[in-house]
Amino acid sequence: MSYTCEQLAEAFEGANLTVHGVYRTVLAAESAYTGHVERPTSKCAVIIGLSGQADFIFDGAERHAMEPGVALIGGVNRRLEIRTGGETFEYGLVHYLPEPPIGEAAQIVAAVSSLRVGADPEQRLLLERLLRAAALPDGMMRLEKKTLFYQLVNRLLVAARTVRHGPASTMVSDTLELIHAHYAEPITLARLAGRHGLGPKYFSTQFRRFMGMGPIDYLIRYRMNRAEELLATGSYTVHAVARSVGYPDAYYFSRLYKKHKGQSPGELGLKHRRNRPS
């Protein structure tokens, strides 16, 4: 099954992952690696093509062409053969596992996903930093290894989304910047679409393909997240928070907040006020 970048991002955020080894490997030209044909893979992996070309063949049938600008994610408990092309193939590899290996998020991060991520020097820099962190034994470096792993995955997913949607990525990036800077102001679908000379329906469709949700849904979710941050301080009334995120009607804001966060803003604010040191 093919997953979108948004689905993969949500799964990586939701799954409990353990990051294992980090490697940089070179395979000879016109060779076949068959170490996992009889012995299936025991871990998932993030694999980044660095130079050359190779085919990664899972279970004898599912073939993915690997080269610079392409990444693979997942692949646990699969029989894997690697066949290289006419030159040496070099790739970066980071092993990880979802623990426990159950649930939808674990299933998504374990499935094989191929991503076109383009040429991005930052990907290589993150891989090099991961290699250095993985070589050091202390706890701080283990924490840095996990932090860098998530940065690398995020970088790959953002790049894959940009490559896939091409010119639409610029439009969406501009829209996100506007929402993040002006979320407290009245923002309508017509305003967002008109900024790019598009009709609201077409603009909304393009935005949804890129982000996995419509522009107004994104605006509301962003406002609710900002409201949650303010309410968590225990310092502001519901009316004040509502106004600060663009809702003059506190009652309407409260209904939206409960729908998206599962509790009323008043309940959250009261809980944090009770927990504040006296």
C-alpha positions, -999 to 999 in steps of 0.1 A, spaced: 0 0 0 13 35 -9 11 61 19 11 99 14 37 121 30 12 134 55 2 98 65 39 89 70 45 121 90 16 114 113 27 78 117 63 87 126 50 113 151 26 88 167 47 56 167 72 48 195 104 42 177 138 29 187 167 40 165 194 14 160 225 13 137 236 40 113 257 29 83 272 41 51 277 12 26 292 7 -8 283 -23 -30 304 -33 -60 291 -27 -96 270 -54 -112 267 -74 -80 239 -90 -61 235 -88 -23 214 -117 -11 219 -117 26 182 -111 33 168 -135 7 168 -165 31 169 -145 63 143 -117 62 151 -83 75 148 -78 112 145 -40 112 129 -11 93 153 13 76 156 47 61 178 43 30 192 72 10 209 67 -24 242 86 -24 258 74 -57 253 48 -84 221 28 -90 206 -4 -76 173 -23 -75 159 -32 -41 137 -62 -46 114 -72 -18 99 -107 -16 111 -114 -51 85 -92 -67 83 -56 -53 111 -37 -71 123 -2 -62 150 16 -82 174 34 -59 197 62 -69 207 97 -56 175 117 -50 155 86 -39 149 73 -4 132 41 9 115 39 43 103 7 62 108 -28 51 109 -50 82 103 -88 79 108 -87 42 131 -109 20 154 -85 2 178 -87 -27 199 -58 -39 212 -57 -75 236 -30 -85 240 -13 -119 271 -7 -139 289 13 -112 294 10 -75 263 19 -54 267 39 -22 239 44 2 232 56 38 212 34 61 195 40 95 178 11 112 148 16 134 119 -3 149 84 6 161 79 -7 197 54 -22 202 51 -33 165 13 -31 165 -12 -4 156 -18 16 125 12 40 130 36 10 135 21 -6 103 27 25 82 63 32 93 71 -5 88 56 -7 52 80 -1 23 76 35 9 97 49 -19 102 87 -20 116 110 -46 134 135 -25 155 154 -50 191 166 -45 194 182 -11 228 186 6 211 189 40 201 152 38 237 142 35 247 165 63 221 150 86 233 115 76 269 124 84 258 139 118 239 107 125 270 86 117 291 106 142 264 105 169 259 67 165 297 61 170 297 77 205 286 56 235 272 82 259 236 89 266 236 125 252 248 112 219 221 85 219 195 112 224 211 133 196 210 102 173 172 99 178 167 137 174 187 137 142 168 107 129 135 125 132 150 156 116 162 134 87 128 118 83 110 151 84 135 165 58 129 136 35 91 138 37 90 176 32 113 172 1 92 143 -13 60 164 -9 77 194 -27 90 172 -55 56 155 -60 36 187 -62 61 209 -81 48 245 -86 20 240 -61 45 237 -33 54 274 -37 17 284 -35 12 263 -4 43 275 13 32 311 7 -3 303 21 12 287 52 34 317 58 4 340 56 -17 318 80 12 315 105 17 353 105 -19 364 104 -40 337 120 -55 361 145 -70 382 116 -101 374 96 -90 349 69 -114 335 42 -109 309 15 -116 336 -11 -88 358 3 -63 329 2 -73 318 -33 -74 354 -46 -38 359 -34 -28 334 -62 -54 344 -88 -73 311 -84 -109 302 -78 -116 290 -42 -126 255 -53 -95 249 -74 -72 264 -48 -87 243 -20 -83 211 -41 -46 219 -48 -39 227 -11 -56 195 0 -35 174 -23 -4 189 -9 -13 191 28 -39 163 32 -65 188 45 -83 220 32 -69 255 38 -96 265 63 -93 232 82 -55 239 84 -62 274 97 -86 262 123 -62 235 135 -33 260 137 -55 284 157 -65 256 181 -29 246 187 -20 282 194 -50 285 217 -39 253 235 -4 268 242 -20 299 257 -45 281 278 -18 258 291 -1 288 308 -31 292 330 -27 330 327 -55 339 302 -93 337 302 -111 318 275 -124 351 261 -89 365 258 -76 334 242 -105 333 217 -98 369 206 -61 363 203 -66 335 178 -92 352 157 -125 344 173 -145 374 188 -173 349 197 -159 329 227 -188 305 226 -181 296 190 -144 293 198 -152 270 227 -173 247 205 -145 245 179 -119 239 206 -138 210 222 -144 194 188 -107 194 179 -91 189 214 -117 167 231 -122 190 261 -135 225 266 -109 254 268 -122 263 303 -114 228 316 -79 230 302 -73 265 316 -86 255 351 -65 224 352 -33 243 345 -42 271 369 -46 245 397 -13 229 388 7 262 389 30 266 419 16 290 445 
